[in-house]
Amino acid sequence: MKAKATVRLLFTSEKHLNALINALTPEINKQITTRSKTTLTKENRFLVLDVEANDTVALRAALNSYLRWINSTTNVLETLEHNL
């Protein structure tokens, strides 16, 4: 069974969006599992995360990983912006 999910996240800062894409590009380029495939694209001010997996367990694992990385990176960027 194939499972797919698309997550579109709106960013108010183009700078944060570009930094986030740069931070996650190594993870996208070297995916460690064959159970899922993930792509990140930028559409205007949206970050689009597409995940396709062999099953729902792999889909959930990949989504959780990428959403946590996105959240962590966004928190770091916001903290840096407010402290500079």
mmCIF file of the N, C-alpha and C atoms, coordinates in Angstrom:
data_MODEL
# 
_entry.id   MODEL 
# 
loop_
_atom_site.group_PDB 
_atom_site.id 
_atom_site.type_symbol 
_atom_site.label_atom_id 
_atom_site.label_alt_id 
_atom_site.label_comp_id 
_atom_site.label_asym_id 
_atom_site.label_entity_id 
_atom_site.label_seq_id 
_atom_site.pdbx_PDB_ins_code 
_atom_site.Cartn_x 
_atom_site.Cartn_y 
_atom_site.Cartn_z 
_atom_site.occupancy 
_atom_site.B_iso_or_equiv 
_atom_site.pdbx_formal_charge 
_atom_site.auth_seq_id 
_atom_site.auth_comp_id 
_atom_site.auth_asym_id 
_atom_site.auth_atom_id 
_atom_site.pdbx_PDB_model_num 
ATOM 1   N N  . MET A 1 1  ? 0.841  -1.186 0.000  1.00 0.00 ? 1  MET A N  1 
ATOM 2   C CA . MET A 1 1  ? 0.000  0.000  0.000  1.00 0.00 ? 1  MET A CA 1 
ATOM 3   C C  . MET A 1 1  ? 0.880  1.241  0.000  1.00 0.00 ? 1  MET A C  1 
ATOM 4   N N  . LYS A 1 2  ? 0.587  2.164  -0.857 1.00 0.00 ? 2  LYS A N  1 
ATOM 5   C CA . LYS A 1 2  ? 1.295  3.435  -0.907 1.00 0.00 ? 2  LYS A CA 1 
ATOM 6   C C  . LYS A 1 2  ? 0.547  4.469  -0.082 1.00 0.00 ? 2  LYS A C  1 
ATOM 7   N N  . ALA A 1 3  ? 1.318  5.306  0.588  1.00 0.00 ? 3  ALA A N  1 
ATOM 8   C CA . ALA A 1 3  ? 0.732  6.380  1.382  1.00 0.00 ? 3  ALA A CA 1 
ATOM 9   C C  . ALA A 1 3  ? 1.429  7.681  1.000  1.00 0.00 ? 3  ALA A C  1 
ATOM 10  N N  . LYS A 1 4  ? 0.658  8.760  0.876  1.00 0.00 ? 4  LYS A N  1 
ATOM 11  C CA . LYS A 1 4  ? 1.206  10.054 0.482  1.00 0.00 ? 4  LYS A CA 1 
ATOM 12  C C  . LYS A 1 4  ? 0.665  11.149 1.386  1.00 0.00 ? 4  LYS A C  1 
ATOM 13  N N  . ALA A 1 5  ? 1.491  12.166 1.581  1.00 0.00 ? 5  ALA A N  1 
ATOM 14  C CA . ALA A 1 5  ? 1.042  13.346 2.322  1.00 0.00 ? 5  ALA A CA 1 
ATOM 15  C C  . ALA A 1 5  ? 1.763  14.566 1.763  1.00 0.00 ? 5  ALA A C  1 
ATOM 16  N N  . THR A 1 6  ? 1.053  15.672 1.752  1.00 0.00 ? 6  THR A N  1 
ATOM 17  C CA . THR A 1 6  ? 1.625  16.954 1.360  1.00 0.00 ? 6  THR A CA 1 
ATOM 18  C C  . THR A 1 6  ? 1.310  17.956 2.456  1.00 0.00 ? 6  THR A C  1 
ATOM 19  N N  . VAL A 1 7  ? 2.339  18.659 2.900  1.00 0.00 ? 7  VAL A N  1 
ATOM 20  C CA . VAL A 1 7  ? 2.189  19.683 3.930  1.00 0.00 ? 7  VAL A CA 1 
ATOM 21  C C  . VAL A 1 7  ? 2.673  20.996 3.339  1.00 0.00 ? 7  VAL A C  1 
ATOM 22  N N  . ARG A 1 8  ? 1.828  22.018 3.394  1.00 0.00 ? 8  ARG A N  1 
ATOM 23  C CA . ARG A 1 8  ? 2.204  23.355 2.907  1.00 0.00 ? 8  ARG A CA 1 
ATOM 24  C C  . ARG A 1 8  ? 2.245  24.299 4.097  1.00 0.00 ? 8  ARG A C  1 
ATOM 25  N N  . LEU A 1 9  ? 3.415  24.896 4.321  1.00 0.00 ? 9  LEU A N  1 
ATOM 26  C CA . LEU A 1 9  ? 3.610  25.800 5.447  1.00 0.00 ? 9  LEU A CA 1 
ATOM 27  C C  . LEU A 1 9  ? 3.914  27.200 4.930  1.00 0.00 ? 9  LEU A C  1 
ATOM 28  N N  . LEU A 1 10 ? 3.135  28.175 5.394  1.00 0.00 ? 10 LEU A N  1 
ATOM 29  C CA . LEU A 1 10 ? 3.324  29.563 4.987  1.00 0.00 ? 10 LEU A CA 1 
ATOM 30  C C  . LEU A 1 10 ? 4.344  30.227 5.896  1.00 0.00 ? 10 LEU A C  1 
ATOM 31  N N  . PHE A 1 11 ? 5.330  30.881 5.302  1.00 0.00 ? 11 PHE A N  1 
ATOM 32  C CA . PHE A 1 11 ? 6.344  31.621 6.051  1.00 0.00 ? 11 PHE A CA 1 
ATOM 33  C C  . PHE A 1 11 ? 6.175  33.102 5.784  1.00 0.00 ? 11 PHE A C  1 
ATOM 34  N N  . THR A 1 12 ? 6.273  33.890 6.816  1.00 0.00 ? 12 THR A N  1 
ATOM 35  C CA . THR A 1 12 ? 6.183  35.342 6.655  1.00 0.00 ? 12 THR A CA 1 
ATOM 36  C C  . THR A 1 12 ? 7.531  35.923 6.269  1.00 0.00 ? 12 THR A C  1 
ATOM 37  N N  . SER A 1 13 ? 8.598  35.183 6.540  1.00 0.00 ? 13 SER A N  1 
ATOM 38  C CA . SER A 1 13 ? 9.942  35.661 6.242  1.00 0.00 ? 13 SER A CA 1 
ATOM 39  C C  . SER A 1 13 ? 10.564 34.816 5.133  1.00 0.00 ? 13 SER A C  1 
ATOM 40  N N  . GLU A 1 14 ? 10.880 35.464 4.031  1.00 0.00 ? 14 GLU A N  1 
ATOM 41  C CA . GLU A 1 14 ? 11.559 34.794 2.921  1.00 0.00 ? 14 GLU A CA 1 
ATOM 42  C C  . GLU A 1 14 ? 12.949 34.327 3.361  1.00 0.00 ? 14 GLU A C  1 
ATOM 43  N N  . LYS A 1 15 ? 13.568 35.108 4.217  1.00 0.00 ? 15 LYS A N  1 
ATOM 44  C CA . LYS A 1 15 ? 14.899 34.773 4.734  1.00 0.00 ? 15 LYS A CA 1 
ATOM 45  C C  . LYS A 1 15 ? 14.852 33.469 5.538  1.00 0.00 ? 15 LYS A C  1 
ATOM 46  N N  . HIS A 1 16 ? 13.857 33.326 6.395  1.00 0.00 ? 16 HIS A N  1 
ATOM 47  C CA . HIS A 1 16 ? 13.702 32.101 7.185  1.00 0.00 ? 16 HIS A CA 1 
ATOM 48  C C  . HIS A 1 16 ? 13.393 30.904 6.288  1.00 0.00 ? 16 HIS A C  1 
ATOM 49  N N  . LEU A 1 17 ? 12.571 31.107 5.296  1.00 0.00 ? 17 LEU A N  1 
ATOM 50  C CA . LEU A 1 17 ? 12.210 30.029 4.382  1.00 0.00 ? 17 LEU A CA 1 
ATOM 51  C C  . LEU A 1 17 ? 13.444 29.516 3.643  1.00 0.00 ? 17 LEU A C  1 
ATOM 52  N N  . ASN A 1 18 ? 14.265 30.430 3.136  1.00 0.00 ? 18 ASN A N  1 
ATOM 53  C CA . ASN A 1 18 ? 15.476 30.027 2.423  1.00 0.00 ? 18 ASN A CA 1 
ATOM 54  C C  . ASN A 1 18 ? 16.466 29.336 3.353  1.00 0.00 ? 18 ASN A C  1 
ATOM 55  N N  . ALA A 1 19 ? 16.611 29.845 4.571  1.00 0.00 ? 19 ALA A N  1 
ATOM 56  C CA . ALA A 1 19 ? 17.514 29.223 5.542  1.00 0.00 ? 19 ALA A CA 1 
ATOM 57  C C  . ALA A 1 19 ? 17.047 27.814 5.894  1.00 0.00 ? 19 ALA A C  1 
ATOM 58  N N  . LEU A 1 20 ? 15.755 27.657 6.030  1.00 0.00 ? 20 LEU A N  1 
ATOM 59  C CA . LEU A 1 20 ? 15.194 26.341 6.354  1.00 0.00 ? 20 LEU A CA 1 
ATOM 60  C C  . LEU A 1 20 ? 15.437 25.345 5.226  1.00 0.00 ? 20 LEU A C  1 
ATOM 61  N N  . ILE A 1 21 ? 15.213 25.764 4.006  1.00 0.00 ? 21 ILE A N  1 
ATOM 62  C CA . ILE A 1 21 ? 15.458 24.880 2.868  1.00 0.00 ? 21 ILE A CA 1 
ATOM 63  C C  . ILE A 1 21 ? 16.934 24.495 2.798  1.00 0.00 ? 21 ILE A C  1 
ATOM 64  N N  . ASN A 1 22 ? 17.819 25.456 3.019  1.00 0.00 ? 22 ASN A N  1 
ATOM 65  C CA . ASN A 1 22 ? 19.254 25.159 3.019  1.00 0.00 ? 22 ASN A CA 1 
ATOM 66  C C  . ASN A 1 22 ? 19.624 24.196 4.141  1.00 0.00 ? 22 ASN A C  1 
ATOM 67  N N  . ALA A 1 23 ? 18.991 24.330 5.284  1.00 0.00 ? 23 ALA A N  1 
ATOM 68  C CA . ALA A 1 23 ? 19.294 23.459 6.420  1.00 0.00 ? 23 ALA A CA 1 
ATOM 69  C C  . ALA A 1 23 ? 18.822 22.027 6.184  1.00 0.00 ? 23 ALA A C  1 
ATOM 70  N N  . LEU A 1 24 ? 17.708 21.860 5.508  1.00 0.00 ? 24 LEU A N  1 
ATOM 71  C CA . LEU A 1 24 ? 17.150 20.521 5.313  1.00 0.00 ? 24 LEU A CA 1 
ATOM 72  C C  . LEU A 1 24 ? 17.568 19.844 4.012  1.00 0.00 ? 24 LEU A C  1 
ATOM 73  N N  . THR A 1 25 ? 18.211 20.571 3.124  1.00 0.00 ? 25 THR A N  1 
ATOM 74  C CA . THR A 1 25 ? 18.631 19.992 1.849  1.00 0.00 ? 25 THR A CA 1 
ATOM 75  C C  . THR A 1 25 ? 19.527 18.763 2.021  1.00 0.00 ? 25 THR A C  1 
ATOM 76  N N  . PRO A 1 26 ? 20.492 18.752 2.950  1.00 0.00 ? 26 PRO A N  1 
ATOM 77  C CA . PRO A 1 26 ? 21.294 17.536 3.114  1.00 0.00 ? 26 PRO A CA 1 
ATOM 78  C C  . PRO A 1 26 ? 20.448 16.311 3.494  1.00 0.00 ? 26 PRO A C  1 
ATOM 79  N N  . GLU A 1 27 ? 19.417 16.495 4.287  1.00 0.00 ? 27 GLU A N  1 
ATOM 80  C CA . GLU A 1 27 ? 18.548 15.383 4.666  1.00 0.00 ? 27 GLU A CA 1 
ATOM 81  C C  . GLU A 1 27 ? 17.757 14.872 3.463  1.00 0.00 ? 27 GLU A C  1 
ATOM 82  N N  . ILE A 1 28 ? 17.344 15.780 2.617  1.00 0.00 ? 28 ILE A N  1 
ATOM 83  C CA . ILE A 1 28 ? 16.587 15.407 1.424  1.00 0.00 ? 28 ILE A CA 1 
ATOM 84  C C  . ILE A 1 28 ? 17.487 14.670 0.432  1.00 0.00 ? 28 ILE A C  1 
ATOM 85  N N  . ASN A 1 29 ? 18.705 15.173 0.261  1.00 0.00 ? 29 ASN A N  1 
ATOM 86  C CA . ASN A 1 29 ? 19.621 14.594 -0.724 1.00 0.00 ? 29 ASN A CA 1 
ATOM 87  C C  . ASN A 1 29 ? 20.141 13.214 -0.338 1.00 0.00 ? 29 ASN A C  1 
ATOM 88  N N  . LYS A 1 30 ? 20.228 12.937 0.955  1.00 0.00 ? 30 LYS A N  1 
ATOM 89  C CA . LYS A 1 30 ? 20.754 11.645 1.396  1.00 0.00 ? 30 LYS A CA 1 
ATOM 90  C C  . LYS A 1 30 ? 19.735 10.977 2.309  1.00 0.00 ? 30 LYS A C  1 
ATOM 91  N N  . GLN A 1 31 ? 18.702 10.450 1.727  1.00 0.00 ? 31 GLN A N  1 
ATOM 92  C CA . GLN A 1 31 ? 17.661 9.797  2.507  1.00 0.00 ? 31 GLN A CA 1 
ATOM 93  C C  . GLN A 1 31 ? 18.157 8.432  2.953  1.00 0.00 ? 31 GLN A C  1 
ATOM 94  N N  . ILE A 1 32 ? 17.988 8.135  4.240  1.00 0.00 ? 32 ILE A N  1 
ATOM 95  C CA . ILE A 1 32 ? 18.586 6.939  4.816  1.00 0.00 ? 32 ILE A CA 1 
ATOM 96  C C  . ILE A 1 32 ? 17.700 5.698  4.726  1.00 0.00 ? 32 ILE A C  1 
ATOM 97  N N  . THR A 1 33 ? 16.517 5.835  4.258  1.00 0.00 ? 33 THR A N  1 
ATOM 98  C CA . THR A 1 33 ? 15.620 4.686  4.158  1.00 0.00 ? 33 THR A CA 1 
ATOM 99  C C  . THR A 1 33 ? 15.026 4.597  2.759  1.00 0.00 ? 33 THR A C  1 
ATOM 100 N N  . THR A 1 34 ? 14.704 3.396  2.379  1.00 0.00 ? 34 THR A N  1 
ATOM 101 C CA . THR A 1 34 ? 14.036 3.205  1.091  1.00 0.00 ? 34 THR A CA 1 
ATOM 102 C C  . THR A 1 34 ? 12.524 3.086  1.266  1.00 0.00 ? 34 THR A C  1 
ATOM 103 N N  . ARG A 1 35 ? 12.068 3.194  2.510  1.00 0.00 ? 35 ARG A N  1 
ATOM 104 C CA . ARG A 1 35 ? 10.632 3.052  2.794  1.00 0.00 ? 35 ARG A CA 1 
ATOM 105 C C  . ARG A 1 35 ? 9.844  4.312  2.474  1.00 0.00 ? 35 ARG A C  1 
ATOM 106 N N  . SER A 1 36 ? 10.545 5.451  2.368  1.00 0.00 ? 36 SER A N  1 
ATOM 107 C CA . SER A 1 36 ? 9.843  6.692  2.045  1.00 0.00 ? 36 SER A CA 1 
ATOM 108 C C  . SER A 1 36 ? 10.741 7.588  1.203  1.00 0.00 ? 36 SER A C  1 
ATOM 109 N N  . LYS A 1 37 ? 10.097 8.486  0.474  1.00 0.00 ? 37 LYS A N  1 
ATOM 110 C CA . LYS A 1 37 ? 10.804 9.465  -0.342 1.00 0.00 ? 37 LYS A CA 1 
ATOM 111 C C  . LYS A 1 37 ? 10.195 10.824 -0.027 1.00 0.00 ? 37 LYS A C  1 
ATOM 112 N N  . THR A 1 38 ? 11.068 11.781 0.223  1.00 0.00 ? 38 THR A N  1 
ATOM 113 C CA . THR A 1 38 ? 10.617 13.108 0.627  1.00 0.00 ? 38 THR A CA 1 
ATOM 114 C C  . THR A 1 38 ? 11.195 14.164 -0.298 1.00 0.00 ? 38 THR A C  1 
ATOM 115 N N  . THR A 1 39 ? 10.373 15.149 -0.641 1.00 0.00 ? 39 THR A N  1 
ATOM 116 C CA . THR A 1 39 ? 10.856 16.298 -1.405 1.00 0.00 ? 39 THR A CA 1 
ATOM 117 C C  . THR A 1 39 ? 10.410 17.576 -0.707 1.00 0.00 ? 39 THR A C  1 
ATOM 118 N N  . LEU A 1 40 ? 11.240 18.598 -0.821 1.00 0.00 ? 40 LEU A N  1 
ATOM 119 C CA . LEU A 1 40 ? 10.932 19.934 -0.314 1.00 0.00 ? 40 LEU A CA 1 
ATOM 120 C C  . LEU A 1 40 ? 10.983 20.886 -1.494 1.00 0.00 ? 40 LEU A C  1 
ATOM 121 N N  . THR A 1 41 ? 9.963  21.681 -1.635 1.00 0.00 ? 41 THR A N  1 
ATOM 122 C CA . THR A 1 41 ? 9.971  22.704 -2.669 1.00 0.00 ? 41 THR A CA 1 
ATOM 123 C C  . THR A 1 41 ? 9.482  24.017 -2.078 1.00 0.00 ? 41 THR A C  1 
ATOM 124 N N  . LYS A 1 42 ? 9.792  25.080 -2.786 1.00 0.00 ? 42 LYS A N  1 
ATOM 125 C CA . LYS A 1 42 ? 9.382  26.414 -2.362 1.00 0.00 ? 42 LYS A CA 1 
ATOM 126 C C  . LYS A 1 42 ? 8.414  26.946 -3.411 1.00 0.00 ? 42 LYS A C  1 
ATOM 127 N N  . GLU A 1 43 ? 7.246  27.369 -2.963 1.00 0.00 ? 43 GLU A N  1 
ATOM 128 C CA . GLU A 1 43 ? 6.250  27.987 -3.840 1.00 0.00 ? 43 GLU A CA 1 
ATOM 129 C C  . GLU A 1 43 ? 5.870  29.330 -3.228 1.00 0.00 ? 43 GLU A C  1 
ATOM 130 N N  . ASN A 1 44 ? 6.428  30.378 -3.802 1.00 0.00 ? 44 ASN A N  1 
ATOM 131 C CA . ASN A 1 44 ? 6.263  31.726 -3.250 1.00 0.00 ? 44 ASN A CA 1 
ATOM 132 C C  . ASN A 1 44 ? 6.735  31.732 -1.804 1.00 0.00 ? 44 ASN A C  1 
ATOM 133 N N  . ARG A 1 45 ? 5.857  31.972 -0.856 1.00 0.00 ? 45 ARG A N  1 
ATOM 134 C CA . ARG A 1 45 ? 6.244  31.984 0.568  1.00 0.00 ? 45 ARG A CA 1 
ATOM 135 C C  . ARG A 1 45 ? 5.880  30.687 1.271  1.00 0.00 ? 45 ARG A C  1 
ATOM 136 N N  . PHE A 1 46 ? 5.558  29.660 0.517  1.00 0.00 ? 46 PHE A N  1 
ATOM 137 C CA . PHE A 1 46 ? 5.199  28.365 1.094  1.00 0.00 ? 46 PHE A CA 1 
ATOM 138 C C  . PHE A 1 46 ? 6.352  27.378 0.985  1.00 0.00 ? 46 PHE A C  1 
ATOM 139 N N  . LEU A 1 47 ? 6.539  26.625 2.033  1.00 0.00 ? 47 LEU A N  1 
ATOM 140 C CA . LEU A 1 47 ? 7.393  25.454 2.007  1.00 0.00 ? 47 LEU A CA 1 
ATOM 141 C C  . LEU A 1 47 ? 6.461  24.272 1.787  1.00 0.00 ? 47 LEU A C  1 
ATOM 142 N N  . VAL A 1 48 ? 6.745  23.475 0.755  1.00 0.00 ? 48 VAL A N  1 
ATOM 143 C CA . VAL A 1 48 ? 5.894  22.327 0.439  1.00 0.00 ? 48 VAL A CA 1 
ATOM 144 C C  . VAL A 1 48 ? 6.694  21.057 0.697  1.00 0.00 ? 48 VAL A C  1 
ATOM 145 N N  . LEU A 1 49 ? 6.199  20.262 1.636  1.00 0.00 ? 49 LEU A N  1 
ATOM 146 C CA . LEU A 1 49 ? 6.815  19.000 2.008  1.00 0.00 ? 49 LEU A CA 1 
ATOM 147 C C  . LEU A 1 49 ? 5.953  17.876 1.459  1.00 0.00 ? 49 LEU A C  1 
ATOM 148 N N  . ASP A 1 50 ? 6.519  17.091 0.541  1.00 0.00 ? 50 ASP A N  1 
ATOM 149 C CA . ASP A 1 50 ? 5.814  15.943 -0.034 1.00 0.00 ? 50 ASP A CA 1 
ATOM 150 C C  . ASP A 1 50 ? 6.498  14.671 0.440  1.00 0.00 ? 50 ASP A C  1 
ATOM 151 N N  . VAL A 1 51 ? 5.704  13.775 0.996  1.00 0.00 ? 51 VAL A N  1 
ATOM 152 C CA . VAL A 1 51 ? 6.236  12.501 1.472  1.00 0.00 ? 51 VAL A CA 1 
ATOM 153 C C  . VAL A 1 51 ? 5.418  11.381 0.842  1.00 0.00 ? 51 VAL A C  1 
ATOM 154 N N  . GLU A 1 52 ? 6.122  10.424 0.256  1.00 0.00 ? 52 GLU A N  1 
ATOM 155 C CA . GLU A 1 52 ? 5.488  9.230  -0.278 1.00 0.00 ? 52 GLU A CA 1 
ATOM 156 C C  . GLU A 1 52 ? 6.166  8.037  0.384  1.00 0.00 ? 52 GLU A C  1 
ATOM 157 N N  . ALA A 1 53 ? 5.372  7.119  0.901  1.00 0.00 ? 53 ALA A N  1 
ATOM 158 C CA . ALA A 1 53 ? 5.922  5.988  1.640  1.00 0.00 ? 53 ALA A CA 1 
ATOM 159 C C  . ALA A 1 53 ? 5.257  4.684  1.221  1.00 0.00 ? 53 ALA A C  1 
ATOM 160 N N  . ASN A 1 54 ? 5.924  3.587  1.583  1.00 0.00 ? 54 ASN A N  1 
ATOM 161 C CA . ASN A 1 54 ? 5.381  2.261  1.266  1.00 0.00 ? 54 ASN A CA 1 
ATOM 162 C C  . ASN A 1 54 ? 4.173  1.917  2.121  1.00 0.00 ? 54 ASN A C  1 
ATOM 163 N N  . ASP A 1 55 ? 4.095  2.499  3.316  1.00 0.00 ? 55 ASP A N  1 
ATOM 164 C CA . ASP A 1 55 ? 2.992  2.206  4.237  1.00 0.00 ? 55 ASP A CA 1 
ATOM 165 C C  . ASP A 1 55 ? 2.791  3.386  5.171  1.00 0.00 ? 55 ASP A C  1 
ATOM 166 N N  . THR A 1 56 ? 1.722  3.347  5.940  1.00 0.00 ? 56 THR A N  1 
ATOM 167 C CA . THR A 1 56 ? 1.387  4.474  6.817  1.00 0.00 ? 56 THR A CA 1 
ATOM 168 C C  . THR A 1 56 ? 2.371  4.626  7.974  1.00 0.00 ? 56 THR A C  1 
ATOM 169 N N  . VAL A 1 57 ? 2.978  3.546  8.410  1.00 0.00 ? 57 VAL A N  1 
ATOM 170 C CA . VAL A 1 57 ? 3.971  3.635  9.491  1.00 0.00 ? 57 VAL A CA 1 
ATOM 171 C C  . VAL A 1 57 ? 5.184  4.431  9.016  1.00 0.00 ? 57 VAL A C  1 
ATOM 172 N N  . ALA A 1 58 ? 5.673  4.127  7.827  1.00 0.00 ? 58 ALA A N  1 
ATOM 173 C CA . ALA A 1 58 ? 6.816  4.853  7.266  1.00 0.00 ? 58 ALA A CA 1 
ATOM 174 C C  . ALA A 1 58 ? 6.452  6.304  6.971  1.00 0.00 ? 58 ALA A C  1 
ATOM 175 N N  . LEU A 1 59 ? 5.231  6.531  6.504  1.00 0.00 ? 59 LEU A N  1 
ATOM 176 C CA . LEU A 1 59 ? 4.766  7.897  6.247  1.00 0.00 ? 59 LEU A CA 1 
ATOM 177 C C  . LEU A 1 59 ? 4.764  8.711  7.529  1.00 0.00 ? 59 LEU A C  1 
ATOM 178 N N  . ARG A 1 60 ? 4.219  8.155  8.578  1.00 0.00 ? 60 ARG A N  1 
ATOM 179 C CA . ARG A 1 60 ? 4.157  8.849  9.873  1.00 0.00 ? 60 ARG A CA 1 
ATOM 180 C C  . ARG A 1 60 ? 5.551  9.140  10.406 1.00 0.00 ? 60 ARG A C  1 
ATOM 181 N N  . ALA A 1 61 ? 6.456  8.194  10.300 1.00 0.00 ? 61 ALA A N  1 
ATOM 182 C CA . ALA A 1 61 ? 7.824  8.390  10.788 1.00 0.00 ? 61 ALA A CA 1 
ATOM 183 C C  . ALA A 1 61 ? 8.523  9.511  10.029 1.00 0.00 ? 61 ALA A C  1 
ATOM 184 N N  . ALA A 1 62 ? 8.392  9.506  8.709  1.00 0.00 ? 62 ALA A N  1 
ATOM 185 C CA . ALA A 1 62 ? 9.033  10.543 7.903  1.00 0.00 ? 62 ALA A CA 1 
ATOM 186 C C  . ALA A 1 62 ? 8.427  11.917 8.186  1.00 0.00 ? 62 ALA A C  1 
ATOM 187 N N  . LEU A 1 63 ? 7.105  11.992 8.247  1.00 0.00 ? 63 LEU A N  1 
ATOM 188 C CA . LEU A 1 63 ? 6.451  13.267 8.554  1.00 0.00 ? 63 LEU A CA 1 
ATOM 189 C C  . LEU A 1 63 ? 6.878  13.804 9.915  1.00 0.00 ? 63 LEU A C  1 
ATOM 190 N N  . ASN A 1 64 ? 6.884  12.938 10.921 1.00 0.00 ? 64 ASN A N  1 
ATOM 191 C CA . ASN A 1 64 ? 7.295  13.376 12.253 1.00 0.00 ? 64 ASN A CA 1 
ATOM 192 C C  . ASN A 1 64 ? 8.718  13.907 12.252 1.00 0.00 ? 64 ASN A C  1 
ATOM 193 N N  . SER A 1 65 ? 9.622  13.224 11.580 1.00 0.00 ? 65 SER A N  1 
ATOM 194 C CA . SER A 1 65 ? 11.016 13.666 11.530 1.00 0.00 ? 65 SER A CA 1 
ATOM 195 C C  . SER A 1 65 ? 11.133 15.034 10.877 1.00 0.00 ? 65 SER A C  1 
ATOM 196 N N  . TYR A 1 66 ? 10.564 15.178 9.695  1.00 0.00 ? 66 TYR A N  1 
ATOM 197 C CA . TYR A 1 66 ? 10.696 16.450 8.981  1.00 0.00 ? 66 TYR A CA 1 
ATOM 198 C C  . TYR A 1 66 ? 9.976  17.586 9.694  1.00 0.00 ? 66 TYR A C  1 
ATOM 199 N N  . LEU A 1 67 ? 8.818  17.331 10.252 1.00 0.00 ? 67 LEU A N  1 
ATOM 200 C CA . LEU A 1 67 ? 8.105  18.399 10.963 1.00 0.00 ? 67 LEU A CA 1 
ATOM 201 C C  . LEU A 1 67 ? 8.857  18.825 12.223 1.00 0.00 ? 67 LEU A C  1 
ATOM 202 N N  . ARG A 1 68 ? 9.496  17.877 12.901 1.00 0.00 ? 68 ARG A N  1 
ATOM 203 C CA . ARG A 1 68 ? 10.319 18.247 14.062 1.00 0.00 ? 68 ARG A CA 1 
ATOM 204 C C  . ARG A 1 68 ? 11.525 19.076 13.643 1.00 0.00 ? 68 ARG A C  1 
ATOM 205 N N  . TRP A 1 69 ? 12.192 18.672 12.556 1.00 0.00 ? 69 TRP A N  1 
ATOM 206 C CA . TRP A 1 69 ? 13.339 19.440 12.068 1.00 0.00 ? 69 TRP A CA 1 
ATOM 207 C C  . TRP A 1 69 ? 12.908 20.839 11.640 1.00 0.00 ? 69 TRP A C  1 
ATOM 208 N N  . ILE A 1 70 ? 11.788 20.949 10.975 1.00 0.00 ? 70 ILE A N  1 
ATOM 209 C CA . ILE A 1 70 ? 11.271 22.256 10.564 1.00 0.00 ? 70 ILE A CA 1 
ATOM 210 C C  . ILE A 1 70 ? 10.981 23.110 11.788 1.00 0.00 ? 70 ILE A C  1 
ATOM 211 N N  . ASN A 1 71 ? 10.323 22.528 12.773 1.00 0.00 ? 71 ASN A N  1 
ATOM 212 C CA . ASN A 1 71 ? 9.990  23.268 13.990 1.00 0.00 ? 71 ASN A CA 1 
ATOM 213 C C  . ASN A 1 71 ? 11.255 23.709 14.726 1.00 0.00 ? 71 ASN A C  1 
ATOM 214 N N  . SER A 1 72 ? 12.209 22.826 14.877 1.00 0.00 ? 72 SER A N  1 
ATOM 215 C CA . SER A 1 72 ? 13.450 23.156 15.580 1.00 0.00 ? 72 SER A CA 1 
ATOM 216 C C  . SER A 1 72 ? 14.218 24.260 14.859 1.00 0.00 ? 72 SER A C  1 
ATOM 217 N N  . THR A 1 73 ? 14.327 24.138 13.556 1.00 0.00 ? 73 THR A N  1 
ATOM 218 C CA . THR A 1 73 ? 15.051 25.144 12.779 1.00 0.00 ? 73 THR A CA 1 
ATOM 219 C C  . THR A 1 73 ? 14.352 26.490 12.842 1.00 0.00 ? 73 THR A C  1 
ATOM 220 N N  . THR A 1 74 ? 13.040 26.482 12.751 1.00 0.00 ? 74 THR A N  1 
ATOM 221 C CA . THR A 1 74 ? 12.280 27.732 12.841 1.00 0.00 ? 74 THR A CA 1 
ATOM 222 C C  . THR A 1 74 ? 12.464 28.381 14.207 1.00 0.00 ? 74 THR A C  1 
ATOM 223 N N  . ASN A 1 75 ? 12.441 27.589 15.261 1.00 0.00 ? 75 ASN A N  1 
ATOM 224 C CA . ASN A 1 75 ? 12.660 28.128 16.614 1.00 0.00 ? 75 ASN A CA 1 
ATOM 225 C C  . ASN A 1 75 ? 14.040 28.747 16.745 1.00 0.00 ? 75 ASN A C  1 
ATOM 226 N N  . VAL A 1 76 ? 15.050 28.112 16.197 1.00 0.00 ? 76 VAL A N  1 
ATOM 227 C CA . VAL A 1 76 ? 16.412 28.658 16.254 1.00 0.00 ? 76 VAL A CA 1 
ATOM 228 C C  . VAL A 1 76 ? 16.486 29.970 15.488 1.00 0.00 ? 76 VAL A C  1 
ATOM 229 N N  . LEU A 1 77 ? 15.909 30.006 14.289 1.00 0.00 ? 77 LEU A N  1 
ATOM 230 C CA . LEU A 1 77 ? 15.933 31.227 13.487 1.00 0.00 ? 77 LEU A CA 1 
ATOM 231 C C  . LEU A 1 77 ? 15.230 32.379 14.190 1.00 0.00 ? 77 LEU A C  1 
ATOM 232 N N  . GLU A 1 78 ? 14.084 32.093 14.815 1.00 0.00 ? 78 GLU A N  1 
ATOM 233 C CA . GLU A 1 78 ? 13.355 33.146 15.536 1.00 0.00 ? 78 GLU A CA 1 
ATOM 234 C C  . GLU A 1 78 ? 14.122 33.619 16.753 1.00 0.00 ? 78 GLU A C  1 
ATOM 235 N N  . THR A 1 79 ? 14.749 32.708 17.468 1.00 0.00 ? 79 THR A N  1 
ATOM 236 C CA . THR A 1 79 ? 15.541 33.071 18.644 1.00 0.00 ? 79 THR A CA 1 
ATOM 237 C C  . THR A 1 79 ? 16.720 33.946 18.225 1.00 0.00 ? 79 THR A C  1 
ATOM 238 N N  . LEU A 1 80 ? 17.409 33.560 17.170 1.00 0.00 ? 80 LEU A N  1 
ATOM 239 C CA . LEU A 1 80 ? 18.529 34.351 16.693 1.00 0.00 ? 80 LEU A CA 1 
ATOM 240 C C  . LEU A 1 80 ? 18.084 35.753 16.268 1.00 0.00 ? 80 LEU A C  1 
ATOM 241 N N  . GLU A 1 81 ? 16.957 35.824 15.591 1.00 0.00 ? 81 GLU A N  1 
ATOM 242 C CA . GLU A 1 81 ? 16.458 37.116 15.131 1.00 0.00 ? 81 GLU A CA 1 
ATOM 243 C C  . GLU A 1 81 ? 16.113 38.049 16.295 1.00 0.00 ? 81 GLU A C  1 
ATOM 244 N N  . HIS A 1 82 ? 15.534 37.487 17.351 1.00 0.00 ? 82 HIS A N  1 
ATOM 245 C CA . HIS A 1 82 ? 15.119 38.316 18.489 1.00 0.00 ? 82 HIS A CA 1 
ATOM 246 C C  . HIS A 1 82 ? 16.288 38.700 19.393 1.00 0.00 ? 82 HIS A C  1 
ATOM 247 N N  . ASN A 1 83 ? 17.371 37.929 19.351 1.00 0.00 ? 83 ASN A N  1 
ATOM 248 C CA . ASN A 1 83 ? 18.512 38.199 20.221 1.00 0.00 ? 83 ASN A CA 1 
ATOM 249 C C  . ASN A 1 83 ? 19.606 38.994 19.560 1.00 0.00 ? 83 ASN A C  1 
ATOM 250 N N  . LEU A 1 84 ? 19.470 39.268 18.274 1.00 0.00 ? 84 LEU A N  1 
ATOM 251 C CA . LEU A 1 84 ? 20.501 40.047 17.575 1.00 0.00 ? 84 LEU A CA 1 
ATOM 252 C C  . LEU A 1 84 ? 20.160 41.503 17.516 1.00 0.00 ? 84 LEU A C  1 
# 
